Amino acid sequence: MTQMVCMAMLLAGGEGKRLAPLTASLAKPVVPFGERYRMIDFPLSNCLNSGIRRIGVLTQYCADTVHRHIGDGGAWLNAIPTKHLGEIAMLPASDHSPSGCYTGTADAIYRTLSYIEPRNPQHVLILSGDHIYQMDYRPMLEAHIRSGASATVAVKRVPWHEASRFGILNVNDDYGVVEFEEKPARPRSNLASMGIYLFRTDKLKEVLEQDASNPASSHDFGKDIIPKLLEDGDNLNAYPYEGYWRDVGTVDSLWEAHMELIDGTLRLSKSHWPLLSGYAPASTRRERRNGTAPHDCIVDPHCRMEGAAQRSIMGTGSEIGKGSFVYESVIMPGARIGRNVRIHNAIIGENAVIEDGAVIGVPQSERITVVGPGERVSAERITVPQSRDTFAALLSGAGRRDRELHASKAFSY
């Protein structure tokens, strides 16, 4: 059997509590991004564009939402000339763990070694399914092989005030890792782990088996595996990445990433690096536009735009009614905005309905207002909530507020 150089394992089981209510019924990796994509489209496309043809996708929370989006993987595999040599396999916790769930990122990979071993790769690339970036993994793989390291961690410098949110690596002049700190209160470096790991397969299997037999372990790569490699004196390298990368784990960071998309800091689907997706509009016809959306907006061709907008993103299948104005907001796919609506600094979830005359958010506020997927908001003035709870708590006793999931009108994949 010819040995494969590298395959990928994509961790896509995250719940994403800090993105609530957007993740109330969706796994975090399939939260929409941009006008017609989902977060998981980024690492999947990166793999295929980097020549990595074998990908295992590990799912847990709301696994069916990930499975439905990816399907048979055709949206990605059909884009490569040798589709028959590619594979995107769904690996739900319910099929691979006796308890029905993975107890940590390392446990997830340990439980799916049975998928890795028959494919006999020399190296395994482990990825998060919910980060926004477009990265060619080939230079990292070449550096990893050249160094002879047991493992290589992709890193990026982050602002010092954000460093305590990440796993932080301290390195020598050759980017050899000398210390790893998981979310330190007082970081001594701002070199953050991107949650991208490359392992020699033999070393990965060895360290996972040791970790699985350790009752004191939390079975996590950042908290347990990387520190164990350093403790054992293994050769662990860091690979610096200079391109755009964002961990959109909070509502604020998700909104900020969309504003960076509008500003041009992030560009999607370049001709040499296509961003592929299993997302398909409900209709293939272009909608008529009688509204106004200046150059600082991103409006999907399948959005019915009859209002006006500034610095906003209108997703595929969404509708903006006459007389409505949207400012610095994200209208996710399938959302319906009625007439004479005002939306400021907000994220409107998939298939949400904003009735005529409603006001969402407060102009010039620094807080982001969120309407959850499938929610209906009536024509009551909505101020910025003090928490990330859904509007049910905010509007309790203050006017009509229906929560409907519109199952019969759910946006099609």
C-alpha positions in Angstrom: 0.0 0.0 0.0 1.4 3.4 -1.0 1.7 5.6 2.0 -0.2 8.9 2.0 1.8 11.9 3.0 -0.9 13.8 4.9 -4.6 13.6 5.7 -6.7 15.9 7.8 -9.0 15.5 10.8 -11.5 18.4 11.3 -13.0 19.0 14.7 -16.5 20.2 14.1 -18.4 19.3 17.3 -18.3 22.6 19.0 -21.4 24.0 20.7 -20.4 27.7 20.6 -22.2 28.9 23.7 -20.8 32.4 23.4 -22.4 32.7 20.0 -25.9 32.1 21.4 -28.6 32.4 20.3 -27.1 31.8 16.8 -26.1 28.3 18.0 -29.3 27.3 19.6 -30.0 24.7 17.0 -26.8 24.8 14.9 -23.3 23.4 15.6 -20.9 26.4 15.8 -19.0 25.3 12.6 -22.1 25.7 10.4 -23.0 29.2 11.6 -23.3 31.3 8.5 -20.5 33.7 7.4 -20.5 36.2 4.7 -23.4 36.2 2.2 -23.5 32.5 1.5 -20.9 30.5 3.4 -20.6 28.7 6.7 -17.5 28.7 9.0 -16.6 25.1 8.2 -16.3 26.0 4.5 -12.9 27.7 5.3 -10.9 24.7 6.6 -12.6 22.3 4.1 -11.7 24.5 1.2 -8.2 25.1 2.6 -7.6 21.3 2.6 -8.8 20.7 -0.9 -6.9 23.8 -2.3 -3.8 22.6 -0.4 -3.9 19.2 -2.1 -5.2 17.3 1.0 -7.8 14.9 -0.3 -8.7 12.7 2.7 -10.6 14.5 5.4 -12.4 13.2 8.5 -15.0 15.5 10.0 -15.7 14.8 13.7 -19.1 15.9 14.9 -21.0 16.0 18.2 -23.3 18.9 19.1 -26.1 19.2 16.6 -24.2 16.8 14.4 -27.1 16.6 11.9 -26.6 20.3 11.0 -23.0 19.6 10.0 -23.9 16.4 8.1 -26.7 18.1 6.2 -24.4 21.0 5.1 -21.5 18.7 3.9 -23.7 15.9 2.6 -21.5 13.6 0.5 -18.8 16.2 0.2 -19.5 16.8 -3.5 -19.4 20.6 -3.2 -15.7 20.3 -2.4 -14.7 17.0 -4.1 -16.3 17.9 -7.4 -13.9 20.9 -7.6 -10.8 18.8 -7.8 -9.8 16.9 -11.0 -9.5 13.5 -9.3 -12.7 13.3 -7.3 -12.3 9.5 -7.1 -9.1 10.0 -5.0 -10.8 12.3 -2.5 -13.0 11.5 0.6 -14.8 13.6 3.2 -16.0 11.2 5.9 -18.4 12.1 8.7 -17.3 10.8 12.1 -20.1 11.4 14.6 -19.4 10.8 18.3 -22.4 8.6 18.5 -20.7 6.1 16.2 -17.2 6.2 17.7 -17.5 6.7 21.5 -19.2 4.3 23.9 -20.7 7.2 25.8 -21.9 8.8 22.6 -19.8 11.9 23.0 -16.1 12.9 22.8 -14.8 14.2 26.1 -12.2 16.5 24.6 -10.4 17.3 21.3 -7.7 14.7 22.0 -10.3 12.1 22.9 -12.1 12.8 19.6 -9.0 12.0 17.6 -8.2 8.9 19.8 -11.7 7.5 19.2 -11.3 7.9 15.5 -7.8 6.4 15.1 -9.7 3.5 13.5 -10.4 5.8 10.6 -6.8 7.1 10.3 -4.8 3.9 10.6 -6.2 2.1 7.5 -5.3 5.1 5.4 -1.7 5.0 6.5 -0.7 8.7 6.4 2.8 9.8 7.3 1.4 12.9 9.0 -2.0 14.0 10.3 -3.2 17.6 10.2 -5.7 18.5 13.0 -8.0 21.5 12.4 -10.7 23.5 14.1 -13.9 23.7 12.1 -14.9 27.2 13.2 -12.1 29.6 12.4 -12.1 32.2 9.5 -8.9 32.1 7.4 -7.6 31.0 4.0 -4.3 29.2 4.4 -2.2 27.0 2.2 -1.1 24.1 4.5 1.6 23.0 2.1 4.4 25.3 3.4 3.6 24.3 7.0 3.8 20.6 6.0 7.1 21.1 4.2 8.5 23.0 7.3 7.2 20.2 9.6 8.8 17.4 7.5 12.1 19.3 7.1 12.4 19.9 10.8 11.8 16.3 11.7 9.5 17.5 14.5 7.1 15.2 16.3 4.5 18.0 16.0 4.2 21.5 14.6 1.7 24.1 15.8 0.5 27.0 13.6 0.8 30.3 15.4 -0.1 33.9 14.9 0.8 37.1 16.8 -2.3 38.6 18.4 -2.8 41.9 20.1 -1.4 41.8 23.6 -4.7 42.6 25.2 -6.2 39.5 23.6 -3.4 37.1 24.3 -5.0 35.7 27.5 -7.8 34.3 25.4 -5.5 31.9 23.6 -3.0 29.1 24.2 0.3 31.0 24.1 3.6 29.6 22.9 7.1 30.8 23.9 9.7 29.9 21.3 13.4 30.2 20.6 15.0 31.9 17.6 14.3 28.9 15.4 10.7 28.7 16.4 11.3 25.7 18.6 8.6 25.7 21.3 10.1 26.0 24.8 6.9 26.7 26.8 3.2 26.5 26.3 0.6 28.4 28.5 -3.1 27.7 28.1 -4.9 31.1 28.4 -2.4 32.7 30.8 -3.6 35.6 33.0 -0.2 37.3 32.4 1.1 36.1 29.0 4.8 36.4 28.3 4.3 36.2 24.6 1.6 37.1 22.1 2.3 34.2 19.8 -1.1 32.4 19.9 -1.9 28.8 18.9 -4.3 28.8 15.9 -5.6 25.4 16.9 -3.8 23.8 13.8 -1.6 20.9 14.6 0.6 18.7 12.4 1.7 15.4 13.9 3.8 12.5 12.7 1.3 9.7 12.8 3.3 7.4 14.9 3.9 10.1 17.5 0.2 11.1 17.4 -0.9 7.5 18.1 1.6 7.1 20.9 0.7 10.3 22.8 -3.1 9.7 22.4 -2.9 6.2 23.8 -0.9 7.5 26.7 -3.4 10.3 27.3 -6.4 8.0 27.1 -5.0 5.9 29.9 -4.4 8.9 32.2 -7.5 9.5 34.4 -6.2 12.9 35.4 -6.2 14.2 31.8 -9.0 16.4 30.3 -8.0 14.8 26.9 -7.5 18.2 25.2 -4.7 19.1 22.8 -4.0 22.5 24.3 -4.3 21.5 28.0 -2.8 18.0 27.9 -1.1 16.8 24.7 1.1 19.8 23.9 2.3 20.2 27.5 3.0 16.4 27.6 5.2 16.6 24.5 7.2 19.4 26.0 7.5 17.6 29.3 8.8 14.5 27.5 11.4 16.6 25.5 9.9 15.9 22.1 10.8 18.2 19.2 7.9 20.6 19.0 7.9 23.4 16.5 5.8 26.5 15.8 4.9 27.6 12.3 4.3 31.4 12.0 1.3 32.4 9.9 1.1 36.0 8.6 -2.3 35.9 6.8 -5.7 36.8 8.0 -7.1 34.5 10.8 -9.9 35.0 13.3 -11.4 32.9 16.0 -15.0 34.0 15.8 -16.0 32.5 19.1 -18.1 35.4 20.3 -20.9 37.6 18.9 -18.6 40.6 18.9 -15.8 38.8 17.0 -18.3 37.4 14.5 -19.6 40.9 13.8 -16.1 42.4 13.6 -15.0 39.8 11.1 -18.0 40.7 8.9 -17.0 44.4 9.1 -13.4 43.4 8.1 -14.9 41.6 5.1 -16.7 44.8 4.1 -13.5 46.8 4.6 -11.5 44.4 2.4 -9.2 43.2 5.2 -10.6 39.7 4.4 -11.4 38.6 0.8 -13.4 35.5 0.0 -13.1 33.1 -2.8 -10.2 34.3 -4.8 -9.7 32.8 -8.3 -6.6 30.9 -7.2 -8.1 29.9 -3.8 -11.8 29.3 -4.2 -14.0 29.2 -1.1 -16.3 26.2 -1.7 -19.6 25.5 0.1 -22.5 23.2 0.3 -24.8 26.2 0.7 -27.2 26.5 -2.2 -29.8 29.3 -2.6 -33.5 28.3 -2.6 -33.8 29.9 -6.0 -31.2 30.2 -8.8 -32.8 33.3 -10.3 -31.5 36.7 -9.4 -33.8 39.0 -7.4 -34.9 42.3 -8.7 -33.5 45.2 -6.7 -35.3 48.5 -6.3 -33.4 49.5 -3.2 -30.0 51.2 -2.5 -26.9 49.3 -1.5 -23.7 51.4 -2.0 -20.3 49.9 -2.7 -19.6 49.4 1.0 -22.2 46.6 1.2 -22.1 43.0 0.2 -25.4 41.9 -1.2 -25.9 38.3 -2.5 -27.4 38.1 -6.0 -30.3 36.1 -4.5 -31.3 38.8 -2.0 -34.4 40.8 -2.7 -33.2 44.3 -1.9 -35.9 47.0 -1.8 -34.7 49.1 1.1 -31.4 50.9 1.8 -28.2 49.8 3.5 -24.7 51.0 4.5 -21.7 48.8 5.6 -23.8 45.7 5.8 -24.0 42.2 4.5 -27.2 40.7 3.0 -27.2 37.0 2.8 -28.6 34.8 0.0 -32.3 34.4 0.1 -32.8 37.3 2.4 -35.4 40.1 1.8 -35.1 43.8 2.7 -38.5 45.6 2.5 -39.3 49.0 1.1 -38.4 51.9 3.4 -36.1 49.8 5.6 -32.6 50.9 6.4 -29.8 48.5 7.6 -26.6 49.9 9.0 -23.4 48.0 10.0 -25.3 44.8 10.3 -25.3 41.2 9.1 -28.5 39.8 7.6 -28.0 36.1 7.5 -29.5 33.9 4.7 -33.2 33.5 4.5 -34.0 36.4 6.9 -37.0 38.5 6.0 -36.9 42.2 6.9 -40.3 43.9 6.5 -41.1 47.5 5.5 -39.9 50.6 7.3 -37.6 48.7 9.6 -34.5 50.2 11.2 -31.5 47.9 12.0 -28.3 49.2 13.6 -25.3 47.2 14.7 -27.0 43.9 14.7 -26.8 40.3 13.5 -30.1 38.9 12.2 -30.1 35.1 12.3 -31.1 32.7 9.5 -34.8 32.7 8.6 -35.6 35.3 11.2 -38.6 37.6 10.5 -38.5 41.3 11.4 -42.0 42.7 11.0 -42.9 46.1 9.5 -41.9 49.1 11.5 -39.6 47.3 14.0 -36.4 48.9 15.3 -33.5 46.7 16.1 -30.4 48.0 17.9 -29.3 51.5 18.8 -27.4 53.9 16.5 -23.7 54.4 17.4 -23.9 51.7 20.2 -20.9 49.6 20.8 -23.0 46.6 21.7 -24.2 44.2 19.1 -27.9 43.2 19.1 -28.7 39.6 18.0 -31.9 38.1 16.7 -31.8 34.3 16.8 -32.4 32.0 13.8 -36.1 31.7 13.0 -37.2 34.3 15.5 -40.0 36.7 14.8 -39.8 40.3 16.1 -42.8 42.6 16.1 -42.9 46.3 15.7 -41.7 47.3 19.2 -38.7 49.3 19.8 -35.8 46.9 20.6 -32.9 48.3 22.6 -29.5 46.6 22.9 -29.8 43.7 25.4 -27.5 43.7 28.4 -26.6 40.0 27.7 -26.5 37.6 24.8 -29.9 36.1 25.7 -32.5 35.9 23.1 -35.1 38.6 22.8 -37.6 36.6 24.8 -36.1 37.7 28.1 -35.7 41.3 26.9 -39.3 41.7 25.7 -41.0 39.7 28.5 -44.1 41.7 29.3 -43.2 44.4 26.8 -45.3 43.7 23.8 -45.8 40.8 21.4 -42.8 38.6 20.7 -43.2 35.3 19.0 -40.6 32.6 18.6 -41.2 30.5 15.5 -38.9 28.2 13.8 -40.7 28.3 10.5 -39.9 24.6 9.9 -42.0 24.7 6.7 -40.0 27.7 5.4 -36.6 26.7 6.5 -33.8 27.9 4.2 -32.8 25.1 1.9 -29.3 23.8 1.6 
